[in-house]
Amino acid sequence: MASTSTTFSISSSSTLIDGKAPRQSAAVSLPTLPPPPMAVPSQSVRDTWTSTAYCRKISRNVVAMATGETSAEVTAAELPDEIVKSIQEAWEKLEDKYAVTSLALAGAVGLWVSTGMISAIDRLPLVPGVLELVGIGYTGWFAYQNLVFKPDREALINKIKDTYKDIIGSS
């Protein structure tokens, strides 16, 4: 059976719809679907109708997705004004915007570099397995040292609370 393709032309009118700019027309080349399976004598007519209905449902979803709005337009429109206003107010309260911007940029670069290093290490043979064993071993050691016995648990909880108070401050 030879595969053929059909060209569909998608175009829009020149008027604005919902305040949006008109979309450009585009030609999309789509392969045609194979014909639905023929009913075999052992297969009931109901099964054939079910598969045909399923194919129609899929084609409706594809058409709906092709003509609908993109998710970026939807999420940008649904962003609450309160969040934007609170971010703007926090930005206006900052005294050293240059330092905050530099820290954010350095954090993004650090995240990008660390992701690259982790992916490079992950591609090396045997290293991911060894690191996984080291992690499992350290987790077991930590649990035995700090979580198994009650006095050790209480000491760990007190240490966490003290560190929290040092960072946040006691109120």
C-alpha positions in Angstrom: 0.0 0.0 0.0 1.5 3.3 -1.0 1.7 6.1 1.5 0.3 9.4 0.4 0.3 12.8 2.1 -2.2 15.5 2.0 -1.5 19.2 2.3 -3.8 21.3 4.4 -3.8 25.1 4.4 -4.5 26.8 7.6 -5.3 30.5 7.3 -7.1 33.2 9.3 -9.1 36.2 8.5 -7.5 39.7 8.6 -9.7 40.8 11.5 -8.6 40.7 15.1 -10.1 37.9 17.1 -10.2 38.4 20.9 -7.7 41.3 20.6 -5.0 39.1 19.1 -3.1 39.8 15.9 -4.0 37.8 12.9 -2.1 34.6 12.4 -0.1 33.9 9.3 -1.2 31.2 7.0 0.9 28.0 6.9 0.9 24.9 4.7 1.2 21.7 6.7 1.9 18.4 5.1 0.4 15.5 7.0 0.6 11.8 6.1 -2.8 10.2 5.7 -3.9 7.6 8.2 -4.2 4.0 7.1 -7.8 2.8 6.6 -9.5 1.3 9.7 -9.0 -2.4 10.2 -11.6 -4.6 8.5 -13.7 -6.7 10.8 -12.6 -10.3 10.9 -15.3 -13.0 11.2 -14.2 -13.7 14.8 -14.4 -10.0 15.7 -17.7 -8.4 16.5 -19.2 -5.4 14.8 -19.1 -3.6 18.2 -15.3 -3.9 18.4 -15.0 -2.4 14.9 -17.3 0.5 15.8 -15.4 1.1 19.1 -12.0 1.3 17.3 -13.5 3.7 14.6 -15.0 5.9 17.3 -11.6 6.0 19.1 -9.9 7.0 15.9 -12.4 9.8 15.4 -11.9 10.9 19.0 -8.1 11.1 18.4 -8.6 13.1 15.2 -10.9 15.5 17.0 -8.3 16.0 19.7 -5.6 16.7 17.1 -7.7 19.3 15.4 -8.6 20.9 18.7 -5.0 21.1 19.7 -3.9 22.5 16.3 -6.5 25.3 16.5 -6.4 26.1 20.2 -4.2 28.6 22.1 -0.7 27.7 23.1 0.0 27.0 26.7 2.3 30.1 27.0 -0.5 32.4 26.0 -2.8 30.8 28.6 -0.4 30.9 31.5 0.7 34.4 30.8 -2.9 35.5 30.8 -3.8 33.7 34.0 -0.9 35.1 36.1 -2.5 37.0 39.0 -1.8 40.7 39.3 -1.1 40.3 43.0 2.0 38.2 42.4 3.3 40.7 39.9 2.6 43.6 42.2 4.3 42.0 45.1 7.4 41.2 43.0 7.5 44.8 41.8 7.2 46.1 45.3 10.0 43.8 46.6 12.2 44.9 43.7 11.6 48.6 44.4 12.5 48.1 48.1 15.9 46.7 47.2 18.8 49.1 47.8 21.5 47.2 45.8 19.8 45.9 42.7 23.1 45.3 41.0 24.3 42.9 43.7 21.0 40.9 43.6 21.1 40.7 39.8 24.7 39.6 39.9 23.9 36.9 42.5 21.0 35.6 40.5 23.1 35.5 37.3 25.9 33.7 39.2 23.4 31.2 40.6 22.1 30.5 37.1 25.6 30.0 35.8 26.5 27.8 38.7 23.4 25.7 38.2 24.2 25.3 34.5 27.8 24.3 35.3 26.8 21.8 38.0 24.3 20.2 35.6 26.9 19.8 33.0 29.4 18.3 35.4 26.8 15.8 36.8 25.8 14.7 33.3 29.4 14.3 32.3 30.1 12.2 35.5 26.9 10.2 34.8 28.2 9.2 31.4 31.5 7.7 32.8 31.4 3.9 33.2 31.1 2.5 36.8 31.2 6.0 38.4 27.4 6.3 38.8 27.1 2.9 40.4 30.0 3.6 42.8 28.5 7.0 43.8 25.2 5.3 44.4 26.8 2.7 46.7 28.6 5.5 48.6 25.3 7.4 49.0 23.6 4.2 50.3 26.4 3.6 52.7 26.4 7.2 54.0 22.7 7.1 54.5 22.9 3.9 56.5 25.8 5.3 58.6 23.8 8.5 59.3 20.7 6.6 60.2 22.7 4.4 62.6 24.6 7.2 64.2 21.6 9.7 64.6 18.3 8.0 64.3 18.4 4.5 65.8 18.8 5.4 69.5 16.6 7.9 71.4 19.4 10.1 72.9 21.0 10.4 69.5 17.7 11.4 67.9 17.1 14.1 70.6 20.6 15.5 70.1 20.0 15.7 66.3 16.7 17.4 66.8 18.2 19.9 69.2 21.1 20.6 66.8 18.6 21.2 63.9 16.5 23.5 66.1 19.7 25.5 67.2 20.8 25.8 63.6 17.3 27.0 62.6 17.4 29.6 65.4 20.8 30.8 64.3 19.7 31.2 60.7 16.2 32.7 61.3 16.8 34.3 64.6 14.8 33.6 67.8 11.5 35.4 68.0 
